Amino acid sequence: MPRPDNIGREKTQQQQVLRALDKLKNDLRDRKPSDLESMVKRQKKEEDELESLEKRQETLNKKLDEAQSEKDPQKREETLQQLRKEQRQLQDDIEDSVRRLRKLQAKKSGDAARRAAEELERAENALDAGDAEGAEREMTEALDDLKQARRELAEERQRTEMKLAQELLEKIGNDIHARIARQQG
């Protein structure tokens, strides 16, 4: 059976540990975001942007299908002209995404997005040459590469999240060890 003076001392130590844990909780809540946290947020934002680019490409692929089935040559040409314009804008947006991916050091994702932009350029050239089938093939490849870029970026983000979790666990461990050392000292 513990002696009454030990119970009081143990209770005081428990209160100190609780205060230390509360301080640690507050420190973690109030700390500034790390470079890894910032990187995860930027990667997620770019992942969302790639998904948006994918959807735009899917829409353009459908528009090409509709244009090919158009019987009126004048209306088909107008639709194809509009499609070229939208395709060019999408290509520019993908090239912007490639630059952002480089800044995020997401090489595999950036390479896939760069291929998509190149395929869209070839699709535009095919449309200009009147080769709708060639354009469709290149547009489908571009869509596949956009999907690949997003998958690659999602994998990179997951790796970054793991590094972030490891960083946080190390910080918590170091804080706990420091608090234990202060209490024992």
LOTITOR-245970 format. One record per residue: residue in three letters; z, x negated, y of N, C-alpha, C in turn; residue number from 1. Coordinates in Angstrom, 1 decimal, padded with zeros to 4 digits. Each point is the difference from the previous one (the first is absolute). Layout:
REM residues N
- Ala	Z	X	Y	Z	X	Y	Z	X	Y	NUM $
...
END
This chain:
REM residues 185
- Met	000.0	-000.8	-001.2	000.0	000.8	001.2	000.0	-000.9	001.2	1 $
- Pro	-000.9	000.3	001.0	-000.1	-000.9	001.2	001.3	000.2	000.8	2 $
- Arg	000.3	-001.1	000.7	001.2	000.1	000.9	-000.5	000.6	001.3	3 $
- Pro	001.0	000.7	000.6	-000.4	000.7	001.3	-000.6	-000.9	001.1	4 $
- Asp	000.4	-001.2	000.1	-000.5	-000.9	001.0	-001.5	-000.4	-000.3	5 $
- Asn	-000.3	000.0	-001.3	-001.4	-000.3	-000.4	-000.9	001.2	000.2	6 $
- Ile	000.5	001.2	-000.1	-000.8	001.2	000.2	-000.3	000.1	001.5	7 $
- Gly	000.9	-000.3	000.9	-000.3	000.0	001.4	-001.1	-001.0	000.3	8 $
- Arg	000.1	-001.2	-000.5	-001.0	-001.1	000.2	-001.3	000.4	-000.5	9 $
- Glu	-000.1	000.6	-001.2	-001.2	000.4	-000.6	-000.7	001.1	000.8	10 $
- Lys	000.8	000.9	000.5	-000.5	001.1	000.8	-000.6	-000.6	001.3	11 $
- Thr	000.7	-000.9	000.6	-000.6	-000.6	001.2	-001.3	-000.8	-000.3	12 $
- Gln	-000.1	-000.6	-001.1	-001.2	-000.7	-000.4	-001.1	001.0	-000.2	13 $
- Gln	000.3	001.1	-000.7	-001.0	001.0	-000.2	-000.6	000.6	001.3	14 $
- Gln	001.0	000.2	001.0	-000.5	000.5	001.3	-000.9	-001.1	000.7	15 $
- Gln	000.4	-001.2	-000.1	-000.8	-001.1	000.6	-001.4	000.0	-000.7	16 $
- Val	-000.1	000.1	-001.3	-001.3	000.1	-000.7	-000.8	001.2	000.5	17 $
- Leu	000.6	001.1	000.1	-000.7	001.2	000.5	-000.5	-000.2	001.4	18 $
- Arg	000.8	-000.6	000.9	-000.5	-000.2	001.3	-001.1	-001.0	000.0	19 $
- Ala	000.0	-001.0	-000.8	-001.0	-001.0	-000.2	-001.3	000.7	-000.5	20 $
- Leu	000.1	000.8	-001.0	-001.2	000.7	-000.5	-000.6	001.0	001.1	21 $
- Asp	000.9	000.7	000.7	-000.5	000.8	001.1	-000.7	-000.8	001.1	22 $
- Lys	000.5	-001.2	000.3	-000.7	-000.8	001.0	-001.3	-000.5	-000.6	23 $
- Leu	-000.1	-000.4	-001.3	-001.2	-000.4	-000.6	-001.0	001.2	000.0	24 $
- Lys	000.4	001.2	-000.3	-000.9	001.2	000.1	-000.5	000.1	001.4	25 $
- Asn	000.8	-000.1	001.0	-000.4	000.2	001.4	-001.0	-001.2	000.4	26 $
- Asp	000.3	-001.2	-000.5	-000.8	-001.1	000.3	-001.4	000.2	-000.5	27 $
- Leu	-000.1	000.5	-001.3	-001.3	000.2	-000.6	-000.7	001.1	000.7	28 $
- Arg	000.7	001.1	000.4	-000.7	001.1	000.7	-000.5	-000.4	001.3	29 $
- Asp	000.7	-000.9	000.8	-000.3	-000.3	001.3	-000.9	-001.3	000.1	30 $
- Arg	-000.2	-000.6	-001.0	-000.8	-001.3	000.1	-001.4	000.2	000.4	31 $
- Lys	-000.6	-001.0	000.6	-001.4	000.1	000.4	-000.9	-000.1	-001.2	32 $
- Pro	-001.1	000.6	000.1	-000.9	000.0	-001.2	-000.5	-001.5	-000.2	33 $
- Ser	-000.1	-000.4	-001.3	-000.5	-001.3	-000.3	-001.5	000.0	000.1	34 $
- Asp	-000.6	-001.2	-000.1	-001.4	-000.2	-000.1	-000.6	000.8	-001.2	35 $
- Leu	000.7	000.0	-001.1	-000.5	000.7	-001.2	000.0	001.5	000.3	36 $
- Glu	001.0	000.5	000.6	000.1	001.5	000.3	-001.2	000.4	000.9	37 $
- Ser	-000.3	-000.9	001.0	-001.1	000.3	000.9	-001.3	-000.1	-000.8	38 $
- Met	-000.1	-001.0	-000.9	-001.2	-000.1	-000.8	-000.2	001.2	-000.9	39 $
- Val	001.0	000.5	-000.6	-000.1	001.2	-000.8	-000.5	001.2	000.8	40 $
- Lys	000.5	000.2	001.2	-000.4	001.1	000.8	-001.5	-000.2	000.4	41 $
- Arg	-000.4	-001.2	000.4	-001.4	-000.2	000.3	-000.9	000.2	-001.2	42 $
- Gln	000.4	-000.5	-001.2	-000.8	000.2	-001.2	-000.1	001.5	-000.3	43 $
- Lys	001.1	000.7	000.1	-000.1	001.5	-000.3	-000.9	000.7	001.0	44 $
- Lys	000.1	-000.4	001.3	-000.9	000.6	001.0	-001.5	-000.3	-000.3	45 $
- Glu	-000.3	-001.2	-000.4	-001.3	-000.4	-000.4	-000.5	000.7	-001.2	46 $
- Glu	000.9	000.2	-001.0	-000.3	000.7	-001.2	-000.4	001.4	000.3	47 $
- Asp	000.7	000.7	001.0	-000.3	001.3	000.4	-001.4	000.0	000.7	48 $
- Glu	-000.3	-001.0	000.8	-001.3	-000.1	000.6	-001.1	-000.2	-001.0	49 $
- Leu	000.2	-000.8	-001.0	-001.0	-000.1	-001.0	-000.3	001.3	-000.8	50 $
- Glu	001.1	000.8	-000.2	-000.2	001.3	-000.6	-000.8	000.9	000.9	51 $
- Ser	000.2	-000.1	001.3	-000.8	000.8	000.9	-001.5	-000.4	000.0	52 $
- Leu	-000.2	-001.3	-000.1	-001.4	-000.5	000.0	-000.6	000.4	-001.3	53 $
- Glu	000.7	000.1	-001.1	-000.5	000.5	-001.3	-000.5	001.4	000.2	54 $
- Lys	000.9	000.8	000.6	-000.4	001.4	000.1	-001.2	000.2	000.9	55 $
- Arg	-000.1	-000.8	001.0	-001.2	000.1	000.9	-001.2	-000.4	-000.8	56 $
- Gln	000.1	-001.0	-000.8	-001.2	-000.4	-000.9	-000.3	001.1	-001.0	57 $
- Glu	000.9	000.6	-000.6	-000.2	001.1	-000.9	-000.8	001.1	000.7	58 $
- Thr	000.4	000.3	001.3	-000.7	001.1	000.8	-001.4	-000.4	000.2	59 $
- Leu	-000.2	-001.3	000.4	-001.4	-000.5	000.3	-000.8	000.1	-001.3	60 $
- Asn	000.5	-000.3	-001.2	-000.7	000.0	-001.2	-000.5	001.5	-000.3	61 $
- Lys	000.9	000.9	000.3	-000.4	001.5	-000.2	-001.1	000.4	001.0	62 $
- Lys	000.2	-000.5	001.2	-001.1	000.3	001.0	-001.3	-000.6	-000.4	63 $
- Leu	000.0	-001.2	-000.6	-001.3	-000.5	-000.5	-000.6	000.9	-001.1	64 $
- Asp	000.9	000.4	-000.9	-000.5	000.9	-001.0	-000.6	001.3	000.6	65 $
- Glu	000.6	000.5	001.0	-000.5	001.2	000.6	-001.3	-000.2	000.7	66 $
- Ala	-000.1	-001.2	000.7	-001.2	-000.3	000.7	-001.2	-000.2	-001.0	67 $
- Gln	000.3	-000.6	-001.1	-001.1	-000.2	-001.0	-000.5	001.4	-000.5	68 $
- Ser	000.9	000.9	-000.1	-000.5	001.3	-000.5	-000.6	000.9	001.1	69 $
- Glu	000.0	-000.4	001.2	-000.5	000.8	001.1	-001.5	000.0	-000.1	70 $
- Lys	-000.6	001.2	000.1	-001.4	000.2	-000.2	-000.8	-000.3	001.3	71 $
- Asp	000.6	000.4	001.1	-000.6	-000.2	001.4	000.0	-001.5	000.4	72 $
- Pro	-001.2	-000.6	000.1	000.0	-001.5	000.3	000.6	-000.3	001.3	73 $
- Gln	-000.2	000.8	001.0	000.6	-000.2	001.3	001.5	000.0	000.0	74 $
- Lys	000.5	001.1	-000.7	001.5	000.1	-000.1	000.6	-001.1	-000.8	75 $
- Arg	-000.7	-000.4	-001.1	000.4	-001.1	-000.8	000.1	-001.3	000.8	76 $
- Glu	-001.0	-000.2	000.8	000.0	-001.3	000.8	001.1	000.1	001.0	77 $
- Glu	000.3	001.1	000.6	001.1	000.1	001.0	001.3	-000.3	-000.7	78 $
- Thr	000.2	000.6	-001.2	001.2	-000.2	-000.8	000.1	-001.5	-000.3	79 $
- Leu	-001.0	-000.6	-000.5	000.0	-001.4	-000.3	000.3	-000.9	001.2	80 $
- Gln	-000.5	000.4	001.1	000.2	-000.8	001.3	001.5	000.1	000.3	81 $
- Gln	000.6	001.2	-000.1	001.4	000.2	000.3	000.8	-000.8	-001.1	82 $
- Leu	-000.4	000.0	-001.2	000.7	-000.7	-001.1	000.0	-001.5	000.3	83 $
- Arg	-001.2	-000.6	000.5	-000.1	-001.4	000.3	001.1	-000.3	001.1	84 $
- Lys	000.1	000.8	001.0	000.9	-000.2	001.1	001.5	000.0	-000.5	85 $
- Glu	000.3	001.0	-000.8	001.3	000.0	-000.6	000.3	-001.1	-000.9	86 $
- Gln	-001.0	-000.4	-000.8	000.1	-001.1	-000.9	000.3	-001.3	000.8	87 $
- Arg	-000.7	-000.2	001.1	000.2	-001.2	000.8	001.4	-000.1	000.6	88 $
- Gln	000.5	001.2	000.4	001.4	000.0	000.6	001.0	-000.3	-001.1	89 $
- Leu	-000.3	000.6	-001.2	000.9	-000.3	-001.1	000.0	-001.5	-000.4	90 $
- Gln	-001.2	-000.6	000.0	-000.1	-001.4	-000.2	000.8	-000.8	001.0	91 $
- Asp	-000.1	000.3	001.2	000.7	-000.7	001.1	001.5	000.2	-000.2	92 $
- Asp	000.5	001.2	-000.4	001.4	000.2	-000.3	000.5	-000.8	-001.2	93 $
- Ile	-000.9	-000.1	-001.0	000.4	-000.8	-001.2	000.1	-001.5	000.4	94 $
- Glu	-000.9	-000.5	000.9	000.1	-001.4	000.4	001.2	-000.2	000.8	95 $
- Asp	000.5	001.0	000.8	001.3	-000.1	000.7	001.1	-000.1	-001.0	96 $
- Ser	-000.1	000.7	-001.0	001.0	000.0	-001.1	000.0	-001.3	-000.7	97 $
- Val	-001.1	-000.6	-000.2	-000.1	-001.4	-000.6	000.8	-001.0	000.8	98 $
- Arg	-000.2	000.1	001.3	000.7	-000.9	000.9	001.5	000.2	-000.1	99 $
- Arg	000.5	001.2	000.0	001.4	000.3	-000.1	000.5	-000.5	-001.4	100 $
- Leu	-000.8	000.2	-001.0	000.5	-000.4	-001.3	000.1	-001.6	-000.1	101 $
- Arg	-000.9	-000.7	000.7	000.2	-001.4	000.1	001.3	-000.4	000.7	102 $
- Lys	000.4	000.7	001.0	001.2	-000.2	000.7	001.2	000.2	-000.9	103 $
- Leu	-000.2	001.0	-000.9	001.1	000.3	-001.0	000.0	-000.9	-001.2	104 $
- Gln	-001.0	-001.0	000.0	-000.2	-000.9	-001.1	-000.2	000.7	-001.3	105 $
- Ala	-000.7	001.1	000.1	-000.4	000.7	-001.3	-001.4	-000.3	-000.3	106 $
- Lys	-000.2	-001.2	-000.6	-001.3	-000.5	-000.3	-000.8	000.9	-000.9	107 $
- Lys	000.5	000.4	-001.2	-000.7	000.8	-000.9	-000.4	001.3	000.6	108 $
- Ser	000.9	000.6	000.7	-000.3	001.3	000.6	-001.1	-000.2	001.1	109 $
- Gly	000.2	-001.0	000.8	-001.0	-000.4	001.1	-001.4	-000.2	-000.6	110 $
- Asp	-000.1	-000.7	-001.1	-001.2	-000.3	-000.7	-000.7	001.2	-000.4	111 $
- Ala	000.7	001.0	-000.6	-000.5	001.2	-000.5	-000.5	000.9	001.2	112 $
- Ala	000.7	000.0	001.1	-000.4	000.7	001.2	-001.2	-000.6	000.6	113 $
- Arg	-000.1	-001.3	000.0	-001.1	-000.7	000.6	-001.3	000.3	-000.8	114 $
- Arg	000.1	000.1	-001.4	-001.1	000.4	-000.8	-000.4	001.4	000.3	115 $
- Ala	000.9	000.9	000.2	-000.3	001.4	000.4	-000.8	000.0	001.3	116 $
- Ala	000.4	-000.8	001.0	-000.8	000.0	001.3	-001.4	-000.6	-000.3	117 $
- Glu	-000.1	-001.0	-000.8	-001.4	-000.5	-000.3	-000.8	001.0	-000.7	118 $
- Glu	000.6	000.8	-000.9	-000.8	001.0	-000.7	-000.4	001.1	000.9	119 $
- Leu	000.8	000.3	001.0	-000.4	001.0	000.9	-001.1	-000.4	000.9	120 $
- Glu	000.0	-001.3	000.3	-001.2	-000.6	000.7	-001.3	000.1	-000.8	121 $
- Arg	000.1	-000.3	-001.3	-001.1	000.2	-000.8	-000.4	001.4	-000.2	122 $
- Ala	000.9	000.9	000.0	-000.3	001.5	-000.1	-000.7	000.4	001.3	123 $
- Glu	000.4	-000.5	001.1	-000.6	000.3	001.3	-001.5	-000.5	000.0	124 $
- Asn	-000.2	-001.2	-000.5	-001.3	-000.5	-000.1	-000.9	000.8	-001.0	125 $
- Ala	000.6	000.4	-001.1	-000.7	000.8	-001.0	-000.4	001.4	000.7	126 $
- Leu	000.9	000.6	000.8	-000.3	001.2	000.6	-001.2	-000.2	001.0	127 $
- Asp	000.1	-001.1	000.8	-001.1	-000.3	000.9	-001.3	-000.1	-000.7	128 $
- Ala	000.0	-000.6	-001.2	-001.2	-000.2	-000.8	-000.4	001.3	-000.7	129 $
- Gly	000.8	001.0	000.1	-000.4	001.3	-000.7	000.4	000.0	-001.5	130 $
- Asp	000.9	-001.0	-000.4	000.4	-000.1	-001.4	001.4	000.7	-000.1	131 $
- Ala	000.0	001.3	-000.1	001.2	000.8	-000.1	000.8	-000.3	-001.3	132 $
- Glu	-000.7	-000.3	-001.1	000.7	-000.3	-001.3	000.7	-001.4	000.2	133 $
- Gly	-000.7	-000.9	000.6	000.7	-001.3	000.2	001.2	000.1	000.9	134 $
- Ala	-000.2	000.8	001.1	001.1	000.2	000.9	001.2	000.7	-000.8	135 $
- Glu	-000.3	001.0	-000.8	001.1	000.7	-000.7	000.7	-001.0	-001.0	136 $
- Arg	-000.8	-000.9	-000.6	000.6	-001.0	-000.9	001.0	-000.9	000.8	137 $
- Glu	-000.5	-000.5	001.1	000.8	-000.9	000.8	001.3	000.7	000.6	138 $
- Met	-000.2	001.3	000.4	001.1	000.7	000.5	001.1	000.3	-001.1	139 $
- Thr	-000.5	000.2	-001.2	001.0	000.2	-001.1	000.7	-001.3	-000.3	140 $
- Glu	-000.7	-001.1	000.0	000.6	-001.3	-000.1	001.1	-000.3	001.1	141 $
- Ala	-000.4	000.4	001.2	000.9	-000.2	001.1	001.3	000.8	-000.2	142 $
- Leu	-000.2	001.2	-000.5	001.2	000.9	-000.2	000.9	-000.7	-001.1	143 $
- Asp	-000.6	-000.5	-001.1	000.7	-000.6	-001.0	000.8	-001.3	000.5	144 $
- Asp	-000.7	-000.7	000.9	000.7	-001.2	000.6	001.1	000.4	000.9	145 $
- Leu	-000.1	001.1	000.7	001.1	000.5	000.9	001.2	000.4	-000.9	146 $
- Lys	-000.3	000.6	-001.1	001.1	000.4	-000.9	000.7	-001.3	-000.5	147 $
- Gln	-000.8	-001.0	-000.4	000.5	-001.2	-000.5	000.8	-000.7	001.1	148 $
- Ala	-000.4	000.0	001.2	000.7	-000.6	001.1	001.4	000.6	000.2	149 $
- Arg	000.0	001.4	-000.1	001.3	000.7	000.1	000.9	-000.4	-001.2	150 $
- Arg	-000.5	000.0	-001.2	000.8	-000.4	-001.2	000.6	-001.4	000.2	151 $
- Glu	-000.8	-000.9	000.4	000.4	-001.4	000.2	001.1	-000.1	001.0	152 $
- Leu	-000.2	000.8	001.1	001.0	-000.1	001.1	001.3	000.7	-000.5	153 $
- Ala	-000.1	001.1	-000.8	001.2	000.6	-000.5	000.8	-001.0	-000.9	154 $
- Glu	-000.7	-000.8	-000.8	000.7	-000.9	-000.8	000.6	-001.1	000.8	155 $
- Glu	-000.7	-000.5	001.1	000.6	-001.0	000.9	001.3	000.6	000.7	156 $
- Arg	-000.1	001.2	000.4	001.2	000.7	000.7	001.1	000.0	-001.0	157 $
- Gln	-000.2	000.4	-001.3	001.1	000.0	-001.0	000.6	-001.4	-000.1	158 $
- Arg	-000.8	-001.0	-000.1	000.5	-001.4	-000.1	000.9	-000.3	001.2	159 $
- Thr	-000.5	000.4	001.2	000.8	-000.2	001.2	001.3	000.7	000.0	160 $
- Glu	000.0	001.3	-000.5	001.2	000.8	-000.1	001.0	-000.7	-000.9	161 $
- Met	-000.5	-000.6	-001.1	000.9	-000.7	-000.9	000.6	-001.2	000.6	162 $
- Lys	-000.8	-000.7	000.8	000.6	-001.2	000.8	001.0	000.5	000.9	163 $
- Leu	-000.2	001.1	000.7	000.9	000.6	001.0	001.3	000.4	-000.7	164 $
- Ala	-000.1	000.6	-001.2	001.2	000.4	-000.7	000.8	-001.2	-000.4	165 $
- Gln	-000.7	-001.0	-000.5	000.7	-001.3	-000.4	000.7	-000.6	001.2	166 $
- Glu	-000.7	000.0	001.2	000.6	-000.6	001.2	001.3	000.8	000.4	167 $
- Leu	-000.1	001.3	-000.1	001.2	000.8	000.3	001.2	-000.2	-001.0	168 $
- Leu	-000.4	-000.1	-001.3	001.1	-000.3	-001.0	000.6	-001.4	000.2	169 $
- Glu	-000.8	-001.0	000.4	000.5	-001.3	000.3	001.0	000.1	001.2	170 $
- Lys	-000.4	000.7	001.0	000.8	000.1	001.2	001.3	000.7	-000.3	171 $
- Ile	000.0	001.1	-000.8	001.2	000.7	-000.4	000.9	-001.0	-000.8	172 $
- Gly	-000.6	-000.7	-000.9	000.8	-000.9	-000.9	000.6	-001.1	000.9	173 $
- Asn	-000.7	-000.5	000.9	000.5	-001.1	000.9	001.2	000.6	000.8	174 $
- Asp	-000.2	001.2	000.6	001.0	000.6	000.8	001.3	000.3	-000.9	175 $
- Ile	-000.2	000.4	-001.2	001.2	000.3	-000.9	000.7	-001.3	-000.3	176 $
- His	-000.8	-001.0	-000.3	000.7	-001.3	-000.3	000.7	-000.6	001.2	177 $
- Ala	-000.6	000.2	001.2	000.7	-000.5	001.2	001.3	000.8	000.2	178 $
- Arg	000.0	001.3	-000.2	001.2	000.8	000.3	001.0	-000.4	-001.1	179 $
- Ile	-000.3	-000.2	-001.2	000.9	-000.4	-001.1	000.7	-001.3	000.4	180 $
- Ala	-000.9	-000.9	000.4	000.6	-001.4	000.4	000.9	000.2	001.2	181 $
- Arg	-000.2	000.8	000.9	000.9	000.2	001.2	001.3	000.6	-000.5	182 $
- Gln	-000.1	001.0	-000.9	001.2	000.6	-000.5	000.9	-000.9	-000.8	183 $
- Gln	-000.7	-000.9	-000.8	000.8	-000.9	-000.8	000.5	-001.2	000.8	184 $
- Gly	-000.6	-000.3	001.1	000.3	-001.1	000.8	001.1	000.2	001.0	185 $
END
